[in-house]
Amino acid sequence: MSFLRAMIIGVLWFALALLGGCSTVRFAYNQAPDLTYWWLDSYVDFNDAQTPRVRDAIDAWFAWHRRTQLADLAALLTRTQAQILEPTTPAQVCQLVDDTTVHFDAAVDRALLLMAPTLRNLTPQQLAHMERKYAKNNDEYAHDFLQADPAERLETSVKRVVDRAELVYGSLSEAQRLSLKRGVAESPFDAEQWGLERKRRQQETLQTLRRLAAERASPEATTVALKQLAEHTMRSPREAYRDYQQRLRQYNCGFAAQMHNLSTPEQRQRAAGRLKGWADDLRSLAADAAP
């Protein structure tokens, strides 16, 4: 379910995607319930009756997340902090992805439980609003990822990857940038294929939500249907796309390991310091959780 999946990913790593100052991470996480509501509302356009229930569900999710997940995420960052000082392998990178996915899966399950009462009762007008939002997102995706000029498309992709790498490691050298550009150019990532899969997921989401509303589905049936949507987000029901996902995953693990192994001792120290700051922030936030 693309909009719910994006919400969870944004919640888990929202603070880490910012500039990374300690107070910034804590401030961002504390503001995230309000931001999450407005972000979801841009998809659904909640009515007056739904708004307090949705806000309560979001607050409950963040209370659960702060109480049960942040300390474990901090521990994961601390383990990674030690590992990032040493060379790595594709298998180690993939393991880190798997370790993070455990938290993502738990977050999705909790969100589905809390949001199901609202999602099974969306009106036709709200679902039409969601469909328009999807169309706008698809236009933005095409602008960002589907440039007609192959050279422009490559340069835009390289810039995205450079920005992510420099968030952790700091400035890259010219040699590192050239290696990164070669890696991006050789990647099996297919923007057209991903865009088509996004549209299929959007249509599956709309069809499911319309069916749940029309059938006045029970809470149990709603949860089953929403979990299937979430599962399809992580594992496509289409075999060809699943094969593509696996190829891309293996390539990305190898590419990330390669780029890390090209980093300097100074860059690794900076990366370790950044991870330490994030871990400290998450522990501070966890300590503030209500008992």
N, C-alpha and C positions, 0 to 999 in steps of 0.2 A: 504494500500500500504506500505509494510514493510520498504523499504529503506527510503521513505519520512517520514513515522511516526517516525522512529528512528532519522531522522534529527531534527524533531521538538522537540521531547523529549530532545534530546541532547542540543539543543539551549536553551530550557526553564530552564533546571537544570544543564547545563554544568558546570557553575562556582561553583554551590553548591556541585557538586560531587568531587571537588578538596579538598585540605586540609582546605580551608575555611578562610585563611588569607585575610584581607580586600583588600590589594593591589592585591592579587592573583586573586580574583574574578573579579575585574575590568579589570585586564590585560587579563584574560581568555576571558571575553566577548568581549573586543575590538579586540582580535585576532580571534574570532570565525568566521567571514565571510570568511577569508582565509582557516581556517580549515574545514569549511563546504564545501567549493568548492572542496578541495582535497578529502574529504570524499565521496562526491557525484561522483566525477570523478572516484573514484575507482570502482564504480558500472557501470558507463555509458561509460567512456572513451570519453569525449566530443571532438569534432573536432574543428578545428581552427575557423570555423564560429560560432559554438555554444558557445565557451568559453566566449567571451565578453558578450553575452546575458545572460548566466547563472550567471556570476559574477555581472552583473547589477541587475538581479532579486534577488540575495542573498543580495546585498547591500540595495536594496529597501525594502526587507523583514526586515532586521535588523533596518533600519531607522524607519519603521512602528512600529516594536516591541519595540524599545527604546522609541518612542514617545507616544505609546498608551497603552503598557502593563506593563512596568517595575514598574511604580508607583503603579498600582493595585496589582502587585505581592508583592511589598514591604509592602503594607498595609495588604495583606494576611499573610505575615510572621510576621508582628507586632501583628496582632490578635492572631496568633498561639503562639507567644512569651508569651503573657499573659496567654493563656490557658495551656501552657506546665508546668507551675508552680503548677498546680492543678491536682488532679486525673481526669481521663477521662473515657469515655464510648465508646463502639463499635459504637454507633450512631454518636458520635462526630467525631470519626476517619473517618467514611464513609463520613460525611459531608465535612471534610477537603479535602478528595479525590475528591468529587463532585465539590467543589469550585475551585480546581486546574484544573479539567477537562474543566471547562468553558474557561480558558485561552488556554488550549491545543486545543480545538475545534476552537477557533478564529484564532489561529496560523496556524492550518492546512488549514482553508479556505483561508487565505491570501496566503499561500505558493502555494496552488493549482492554484490560480488565476495567480500568477506570473510565475510559472513553466510550466503551461499548453502549451504555444506555443512551448517549447522545447520538452516536453514529448510526444506530439502527432506526432513528426517528427523524432523519433529515427530510426536509420537504422537497418537492420537485423543484421549487425555485432555488433552494440552496444547492441542489445537485447541478442545476443549470449554471449557477454561479461558479461552482467548482470546475465545471467543464470549460467555462470561459477562462478561468485562471490557468488551467492546464494549457489551453491554447496560447495564452500569453507567455507562459513558461517555455513552451516549445519554440515560439518565435525568438525568445532570448537565447535559448540553447543554439538555435541555428545561427544566430549572430555571433555567438561566442565560439562555436566549435565547427561550424560548417562553412567556413570561408571558401569561396569559389577558387581562389588562387592557392594552389598547393603550398607554395613557399610561404604565403601569409599564414596559412593554417599551421604549418610547422613552427613558424616563429612564435605564434601565439601560444601553442602548446609548450614550447620550450620556456617561454616567459613564466607560464603557470608553474612549471616544475622548478625553475630557478627560484621563484619567490618562496615556494614551500621549503626548498633546501636551505635557503639563506635564513629563513625564520629560525631554524635550528642551529645551523653551522656558522652563520655569518657569511660575509662576502666570499664568493667563489673566485678562484683564479681563472685566467683565460683558458688554461689547459683543462681545468675542471669543467668549465662551461662548454668547451668543445666536446669533451667526452659525454657530457649530459646531452648535448644536442644530437650526437650520434645515437645515443641510447633511445632518445625519444623518436628519432627517425626510423629506427629499426623495430620499434614496439609494434606488437600486433593489435594495439588499440585501434578500433574502427568506429569513428564518430557517427557514421551513418547507421551502423548496426546498433550501436547504443541508443541513438535517437529513436530508431524504430521500436526497440524493446521498451523504452520509456513510454511511448505512445500505447503500446499493447498493455502495459501495466496500468496506465491511466484508465483505459477503457475497461479493463477487468475490475478496477476499483469502482468505477461508476456503475457498472452493471451489477456488481455485488451489493452496493449500497442501495440501489434502486430496488433490487429484489428483497432485501431485508425490510425496507420500508413498506413495500407492497404486501408482503406476507405477514407484517407485524411480528417479526421473528422473536422467539424467546431469547432471553439473555444467553442461554447456553448455545443455541444455534448461532447467535450473533458472534459469540466468542470464537466458535469453530471456524466460521467464515472469515473473520478478520485474521485469525492465525494463519489460515491458508494464504491470504493475501500477503501477509508478512513473509511467509515461507517462500512464496513465489518471487518476492523482492530479492531475497538472498540466493535462491536457487530457482532459476527459470524453469517453468514446465516444458519449455521447448529444448529438446536435446541438442540441437545445433548451437543454440546460444549457451547452454551449459558447457559444451565443449570449448566454446570461445572464452567463456569466463575462466575456465581452468587454465587454458593457454596463457591468458593475460595475467592471471595470478602468478603462475610460475615465472613468467618473464619479469613481472614487477618485483618479485622477491629477489631475483638475480640482479636486476638493474639497481635496486636499492642497495644491495650488498656491494656491488661494484663501486657505486658512487661513494658509499661510506668508506670503503677501503682506499679510496683516493684522497680522503680527507687528511689534513695535517694534524699533528698532535695538538696544535693550538685550536683548531676548529673542533676537535673532539672534546677538549676541555671546555670550550664555550658551550657545546651541545650538552655536556654533562651538567654544567651550571644551569642551563636553561631548564633541563628536566628536574633538577633539584628544586628550583624555584617553584615550578608547577606542582611538584609533589608536596612541598611545604604548604602551598596554598590550599591544596585539596585536604590535607590533614587539618588545617585551621578551620576550613569550612565544615569538615566532619565533626570537629570538636564542638561546633555550635549547634549540632543537631539536637532537637528536642528528645528527651528520653522516651 
